[in-house]
C-alpha cells in the first residue's frame, strides 16, 4: 500500500500563506492524505495548532517547520519533521527573522520601484498588516496597480505569460530571491547549525525543493550530505521529471530519505494544490515507517 503524503504546506503563520491551520487540516482530509505537515517559514505556530486538532479532523499531522539557513553564501530551506514544537528555540528563530524582515521590507519596496514596477502603498499595507512585505505581496499589488497591463516587466506574470502558472511566487523568485535585483539580505543561521539543532530533537532533516537551491550542483550536494542531512524533498511541485529522477538517484545512492511536498501556499501559487505530488512506492514505505516512529 502506498500512503498519500504531503509534508510541505504553509498556513497563515507564513507571511506568504493564506489558510488557517484548521482549514488546512480539512483540506488535507478532503485531498485523501494519510499524513500531512504544516511546515511554516521559521515558525511552528501553525503546526502547534494543527497538532491539537488533528484527531477531530481525522488526519495524521507531523510536527514540522521550514527554516531558512545558509552555507557558503547559498540560501537553503531546511525542513524539520518530528520537531518539539514547544521548544523555545523555534520562537527565538522566528523572532529573529521577523525583526530582520520588517527592517528589510522598506528597502525591498524601494528597489522594486526603482526598477520601474509601481504599486499602491495602501494596498501593500492591506496585504501585509504585520509589516513584513513579501515579494508575492508586491507582485499582487503591482499587478492590480497596472490596470491596463502595460508594464512590460509584469507581462510574464499575466495570463498566458511564460511565468503565469504561479505569478506571485514566480515574481518573488525573479526579483526578490537571492542574487536578484530586489534582494535584501537577511542573516539566517548556518545549515550546519540548523541540522545540529534539529538532530538534537531526533527530528528528520530534509532539504526542501533542492532543484531550486542545490540546483543539481555536485559541490552543494557533497556539502549537504557531509553535514548529515537525512534526505531531500525529491517529489516536489517545483521539480521537473528530470530533477525528480536526479534527486531520487542521489537519495538512493546515499541511502537517504525522500519526502513528498506540494509546498502549497494558497493564492500565491494557484497551480499548486495539496496532495498533488506522488511518491515512488519503496521511498514511500521507508518514509512512512520513519514517520510512525516519530509519532
Helices and strands as residue ranges (DSSP letters): E 5-9, H 21-30, E 35-38, H 45-57, E 60-61, E 64-71, E 74-81, H 88-114, H 121-127, H 135-145, G 152-157, H 167-171, I 172-176, E 189-190, H 191-199, E 204-207, H 210-213, H 218-226, E 231-236, H 241-254, E 257-261, G 267-269, H 281-294
